[in-house]
Amino acid sequence: MRRGFTLLELIVAVAILAVALVGVLQAVSQSTNHIKEARDRAAAMELAEQKLAELLLNPELAPGEEAGDFGELAPRFSWQSSCSETELAGLLRLRVTVAWNNGRLERSVDVETCYAVDALVDPVAEQTAAATAAADATAAASP
């Protein structure tokens, strides 16, 4: 009786090993793609939040649309914003969309908020203006 493996047994073992190795490599490749997609989505969310904050600092924010890119900061990403009025007076809806191409598909994330136009008025200045207006009205009414 001979001890050892036959050629057929070795070929079957190598075939099983090859199939398993292909499966492992596909899993690693898919994991790498998921990590890249998650990194891109996180970067896009950060860029969208930064652009939203930048637009909210604009004192002349008005309904309309704008678009652009992030230049050398993030060359693969572009942004689009839309500002629209809501059914409530003095309340604007601001939406920022950041898009990028991952090589196969166009991806995007959206960030949206509402902005009260007169919410950032200085209360001291408003009271001073109201007191001045009242004093002017009193002075104009007296003979």
C-alpha positions as CSV (number, residue, x, y, z in Angstrom):
1,M,0.0,0.0,0.0
2,R,1.4,3.4,-1.0
3,R,1.2,6.4,1.2
4,G,0.7,10.0,-0.2
5,F,-1.6,11.8,-2.5
6,T,-2.5,11.0,-6.1
7,L,-2.3,13.5,-8.9
8,L,-6.1,13.7,-9.0
9,E,-6.4,14.5,-5.3
10,L,-3.8,17.3,-5.7
11,I,-5.7,18.8,-8.6
12,V,-9.0,18.7,-6.7
13,A,-7.4,20.3,-3.7
14,V,-5.8,23.1,-5.8
15,A,-9.2,23.7,-7.5
16,I,-11.0,24.0,-4.1
17,L,-8.2,26.4,-2.9
18,A,-8.5,28.5,-6.0
19,V,-12.3,28.9,-5.7
20,A,-11.9,29.9,-2.0
21,L,-9.1,32.4,-2.8
22,V,-11.3,34.0,-5.5
23,G,-14.1,34.4,-3.0
24,V,-11.7,36.0,-0.4
25,L,-10.3,38.4,-3.0
26,Q,-13.8,39.5,-4.1
27,A,-14.7,40.2,-0.5
28,V,-11.6,42.3,0.0
29,S,-12.3,44.2,-3.2
30,Q,-15.9,44.8,-2.2
31,S,-14.8,46.0,1.3
32,T,-12.3,48.4,-0.3
33,N,-15.1,49.8,-2.5
34,H,-17.4,50.3,0.5
35,I,-14.7,52.1,2.5
36,K,-14.0,54.4,-0.4
37,E,-17.8,55.1,-0.8
38,A,-18.1,55.8,2.9
39,R,-15.1,58.2,2.8
40,D,-16.5,60.0,-0.2
41,R,-19.9,60.3,1.4
42,A,-18.4,61.7,4.7
43,A,-16.3,64.2,2.7
44,A,-19.4,65.3,0.8
45,M,-21.5,65.7,4.0
46,E,-18.7,67.8,5.5
47,L,-18.5,70.0,2.3
48,A,-22.3,70.4,2.2
49,E,-22.4,71.5,5.8
50,Q,-19.6,74.0,5.3
51,K,-21.3,75.4,2.2
52,L,-24.6,75.6,4.1
53,A,-23.0,77.5,6.9
54,E,-21.3,79.8,4.4
55,L,-24.6,80.6,2.7
56,L,-26.3,81.2,6.0
57,L,-23.7,83.9,6.8
58,N,-24.7,85.8,3.7
59,P,-26.9,88.8,5.0
60,E,-28.5,89.1,1.5
61,L,-29.7,85.6,1.3
62,A,-32.7,85.5,-1.1
63,P,-34.7,82.9,-3.0
64,G,-32.8,81.5,-6.0
65,E,-30.3,79.0,-7.1
66,E,-26.5,78.9,-7.2
67,A,-24.0,76.3,-8.2
68,G,-20.2,75.9,-8.2
69,D,-17.3,73.6,-7.2
70,F,-14.9,73.5,-4.4
71,G,-11.8,74.3,-6.5
72,E,-8.5,72.7,-5.4
73,L,-10.0,71.9,-2.0
74,A,-12.1,69.1,-3.4
75,P,-11.8,68.9,-7.2
76,R,-14.1,65.9,-7.6
77,F,-17.0,67.5,-5.8
78,S,-19.5,70.2,-7.0
79,W,-22.3,71.9,-5.2
80,Q,-25.7,73.3,-6.0
81,S,-27.9,75.4,-3.6
82,S,-31.5,76.4,-3.8
83,C,-33.2,78.9,-1.5
84,S,-37.0,79.1,-1.6
85,E,-39.7,80.8,0.5
86,T,-41.9,78.6,2.7
87,E,-45.6,79.1,3.5
88,L,-44.6,81.0,6.6
89,A,-43.7,84.6,6.1
90,G,-40.0,85.4,6.8
91,L,-38.9,81.7,6.7
92,L,-36.7,80.5,3.9
93,R,-35.8,76.9,3.0
94,L,-32.1,76.4,2.1
95,R,-30.9,73.2,0.4
96,V,-27.4,72.3,-0.5
97,T,-26.6,69.3,-2.7
98,V,-23.0,68.1,-3.1
99,A,-22.4,65.7,-6.0
100,W,-19.4,63.6,-7.1
101,N,-18.6,60.9,-9.6
102,N,-17.2,57.7,-8.1
103,G,-16.0,56.4,-11.5
104,R,-19.2,54.5,-12.3
105,L,-22.1,56.5,-10.9
106,E,-23.0,60.0,-10.0
107,R,-23.5,60.2,-6.3
108,S,-24.9,63.1,-4.1
109,V,-25.9,64.1,-0.6
110,D,-28.4,66.8,0.4
111,V,-28.4,69.1,3.5
112,E,-31.4,71.2,4.1
113,T,-32.4,73.7,6.8
114,C,-34.9,76.6,7.3
115,Y,-33.7,80.1,8.0
116,A,-35.7,82.8,9.7
117,V,-34.8,86.0,7.9
118,D,-35.2,88.3,10.9
119,A,-34.0,85.9,13.5
120,L,-30.5,87.5,13.8
121,V,-31.7,91.0,14.4
122,D,-29.9,92.7,17.3
123,P,-32.6,93.2,20.0
124,V,-30.8,96.2,21.6
125,A,-30.6,98.0,18.2
126,E,-34.2,97.1,17.6
127,Q,-35.3,98.5,20.9
128,T,-33.2,101.7,20.3
129,A,-34.8,102.1,16.9
130,A,-38.3,101.7,18.3
131,A,-37.6,104.2,21.1
132,T,-36.2,106.7,18.6
133,A,-39.2,106.3,16.4
134,A,-41.6,106.8,19.3
135,A,-39.7,109.9,20.4
136,D,-39.8,111.3,16.9
137,A,-43.5,110.6,16.6
138,T,-44.1,112.3,20.0
139,A,-42.0,115.3,18.9
140,A,-43.9,115.6,15.6
141,A,-47.3,115.4,17.3
142,S,-46.5,118.2,19.9
143,P,-47.0,121.8,18.7
